[in-house]
């Protein structure tokens, strides 16, 4: 496993989370602005919901990989984190 793999996984996890939030907010705003005269654009909402579902699937995949990794790489003793002086 490369040194950058955890960083890449974290970025991918964060990106998927932000995409889910973005499209959820867009759908919510569309619902708030809709009324009887201007119905909801079903095709756009369906597209946004598909993106949310796809990103939620990505989140699940990444989380499963992280859980599998943590199960297989248990630390035998606690890791001590000591403060390091800043120059």
N, C-alpha and C positions, 0 to 999 in steps of 0.2 A: 504494500500500500504506500503510495507516495505521501510525502509530507503535506502536500496541498490538498489532499483528498478531503479531510474534515472541513477545511475552509470552503472548498467547492460545494460540498454537501450543505453547509450552512447557508451559503449564498443561494443555492437552489431552493432550499426550504424557505428562506425569507422572500425570494422572488415569487414563489407560488402563493405564499400567504398574502403578499401585497396585491397580486392579481385577483385573488378571491375577494379581498376587501374592496378593491376598485370596482369590480363589476357588481358586487352586492350594493354598493353605494349608488352606482349608475341606475340599477333596476329600481332601487328605493326612490330615487329622485324622479324617475319616469312615472312611477305609481303616484307619487305626491302631486305631480303636475297634471296628471290625467283628469279628465272630467267627462261628462256626457257628450259634450261637443267635440272633444278631441280624445278618442279612445286610445288605449295603449297599443303601441306598435308591436304586435305579437311576435313578428319575425325577429326583430331586434332583441326583444326580451329573451326569446328562445336561444338566440345566438349567445347572448351574455350568460345565460344559465348553463349552456353547454361548456363555455369556457370555465365557469366556476367549478363545475363538476370535474372537468379535465384536470384543473389545478388541484382540486381536493384529492383526486386520485394520485397526483404527483406527490402531494404532502404525505398521504398514507404510505406510498412506496418508500419515500425517504425516511420516514419515521420507522418503518419496519426494518430498513437497512441499519439504521442507527441502533435500534433495539437488539437486532441480531449481533451487531458488532459488540455492544456492551455486554451481552450475555457470554460471548466467546472470549472476551478480553477483560476478565475480572482482575482487579488489582488485589494482590495478596495482602498488602498492608496499606493503610491510609497514606495518601500523598500529602506531604507537608508543604504548605505554601508560605514562604518567608518573604517579608518585605525586602525590597531591594532599593537601596538609596539611588536617587536620581542625581546625576552629575550637576 
